[in-house]
Amino acid sequence: MSESGKRALTARSFLLLLFWGWSASWGQQLDSGEMIFWAACAACHGYDGRGQDRSMVGFEQPLPDFTDCNFNTREQAADWHTVVRGGGPARGFSEIMPAFGEALTREQIERVVEYLRGFCADPAWPRGELNLPRPLITSKAFPEDETVLTTTIHARGRPAFSSELVYEKRLSAVDHVEWALPFRFAHPAEAKWRGGVGDLALGYKRVLIHSQRSGSILSLAGELLLPTGDKARGFGQGVTVFEPFVAYGQLLPSEGFLQFQGGVELPARTDDAARAVFWRTVIGRGFAQNNGDGRYWAPMVEFLADRELESGARVLWDVVPQLHVTLSRRQHIRANFGVRIPVNRTAGRPVQVMFYLLWDRFDGGLREGW
């Protein structure tokens, strides 16, 4: 073991011994989250939640600042519970965070986690419980710092596949920007395989309303699609399109959730592309292994509708069953696999196999947290 590892182990042992001494002395007084925090956490994290100076605790790694709302609100309470119960390694973090699963009951852990999350004094920041699993197509209401690569493969009809790289950046408690660049490869009947970029999308999203009590979040967003793709080759629409939309998320009983997105497509020139409306609904349920401490699974179904705003146009319906799953212990690397199936007017509309890989950059690098 390295010298720093020995120091961390010694410090962890001392902290646990100190906590057990305090708990034996204080007995029933450790029922409140504040008293549990003072007894079990403050020696490292500071009584104000900002973290003790590294020279005082002997750790080379800086301690988190619980008063930083950008850090405090990101994850669900269940992830905080896991780290308190199993220590830092339970979520791929540093071993200097000891495990309190044998020293604290689940009720005590819930109370202390709620107390330390209260160090964020700004209610503008939506809590991580409202950060619902990302569907394959429907936009979420929660602002993110994610990079997502989505691939779509035609399972019926002429061979074709496409990939879209999305980069999202959270600017504040409620503001989020993103860009998305698609790449498409197709094999038409009269030609060999050909490929190219599609239409570049630039987006902005702002959270309007969020409530931890009701389990709901509502955002207003807009995307600008620039005609960077070659329309003649089927890689773009050939016209600038503005897409304003609303996105909504709702927690349901028994770890269920619902998401909705609805908006309009407004091309700069209707001679090149038609105006249209779209709405998308997602219903799903989350499952976490090992009583909440293990891998997270979320089967869900998307229902997609699109209708051109022209006389006689019909609504096109698709259904997308899918499975979202975490890959890393830190749960910042995720995947989703599904199939997009046309429900009506199926002629010329292929069945598509879809999947994505997602990286939540705020939680660490690609090689961390495994």
Helices and strands as residue ranges (DSSP letters): H 3-26, G 27-31, H 33-40, H 42-45, H 54-57, H 69-72, H 77-86, G 88-91, H 106-117, G 128-130, E 146-154, E 160-170, E 175-186, E 194-197, E 200-211, E 216-226, G 231-233, E 241-252, E 256-267, E 276-285, E 287-288, G 290-292, E 296-308, E 316-326, E 333-342, E 352-360, G 361-363
